[in-house]
Amino acid sequence: TLGQFVMKTRRILKGHGNKVLCMDGCKDKRRIVSSSQDGKVIVWDSFTTNKAHAVTMSCTWVMACAYAPSGCAIAFGGLDNKCSVDTNLQAWISTRLARAPSNLACSFTNSDMQILTASGGGTCVLWDVESGQLLQSFRGHGADVLCLDLAPSEMGNMFVSGGCDKKAMVWDMRSGQCIQSFETHYSDINVRYYPSGDAFASGSDDAMCHLYDLCADREVAIYSKESIIFAASSVDFSLSGCLLFAGYNDYTINVWNVLTGFRVSILFGHENRVSTLRVSPDGTAFCSGSWDHTLQIW
Amino acid sequence: MKELVSNSTANISQARKAVEQLKMEAYMDRMKVSKAAADLLAYCDAHIAEDPLIIPVPASENPFREKKLFCTIL
C-alpha cells in the first residue's frame, strides 16, 4: 500500500527564454537535455542546476530532443524538418541527419548509432546516425505522430507510437510491421511504456490517461476525474510502475496509483502548461518541463 | 471519370491493406485480462521496495535533498 506523499520541487532549472517543449534524461541519472521554443537545446546538470552545454538552432520550434545511451550525444529536431545529432558535446559539432518532415519526437534506440523519429507526415522512421540513411519506415498512422517510446530492452525491438489520429500503435522495428493498435481515446495522444514492457500508458487531449496491456491486447485502466478537463500532455511511470505521473495543460501534475486507478496526489508549481515529463533512469526524481520556461525536478 | 476510377482503386488497395493488417492482428495470441492484470500486480509488488519515489531513500543518499548551509554570514 502507498503511504502519504510529500513531493515537492527540489530544483528549478531556469534559462530558457520561451516555452520548454521537450526533455530527456541521461543514463548517468544526472544530466538532462531540454529543448525550447526559444530555439535552444540545453544540457543541464540536475544536481547543481548548472548548464553544461547549449546549442542554438536556426528554427525556433525545437519540438523533440533525446539523450544518447552513451551520454555522449544528443539529438534534437523540430519544424526545421531535420533531426540533428550533436555527437561531441565538447566541441559543438553537429551532424545534420536527414529530412524528417516536422520532427515531433525522437529517440535513440539501444545504441548511439540508430535513431527513431516521429513526424508530422504520419510516419515513424528508423535512421542510421552515421550515414543518415533510412533503415526502416513505419506507416500506418492516419495523422501526425506526436510521440514514441521504445520498449525496455528485455522486450526486444519494439516501440509504441501515439498520434493525432487517436491511435496508439505498437511496431516491430525490424520488419516495420504494426503488431497491435489501440484506439480508445477521443483525441491526440502521447505514450510511454510500463517498466516491464508488457503494458503502456497514454495521455490524451481528452484529459484522460489510459493503461493498455499488450498481452491482453486491450485497454485495462482509465485515469480520469470529472474535475480534470485539460489535456494530459505527457506521462511517465515511476521505477516500479506503481505510480503514473501525468503533466496537464492546467499547469498541474497528477500522480495516479496505477493499480487502483485513484489519484494519489496533485502537484502545483508550474505557472503554465506542463509540456513534457520524465522520470529519471534510477527513479529518484522526475523532471517536468513547462510553457512557463522552466524545468522542475520533483 | 478516369479520376473517379483511380480514386476508387486507391481506396480499394488501402482497404485491402487494412484487411491484411486486421487478419494478422486477429491471429494474435491474447492473454486473459485476469492473468494480465495479475502479472502487472506481481510486477508492482516485486519492485515497489526499490522505488525511491514510493519508499523514500535516506536524505544522505538523495542527490536532490535540500542543500544545507553550514556557514553563516556574520
Interface residues (C-beta under 8 A of the other chain):
Chain A: L2 M7 R10 R11 R30 S46 F47 G140 Q177 C178 I179 Q180 S181 Y194 P195 S196 D198 A199 D213 C215 A216 D217 R218 V220 S238 L239 S240 G241 C242 L243 V258 L259 V279 D282 G283 T284 A285 F286 I297
Chain B: Q21 M24 E25 M28 R30 M31 K32 V33 K35 A36 A37 D39 L40 L41 Y43 C44 H47 I48 E50 D51 P52 L53 I54 V57 N62 P63 F64 R65 E66
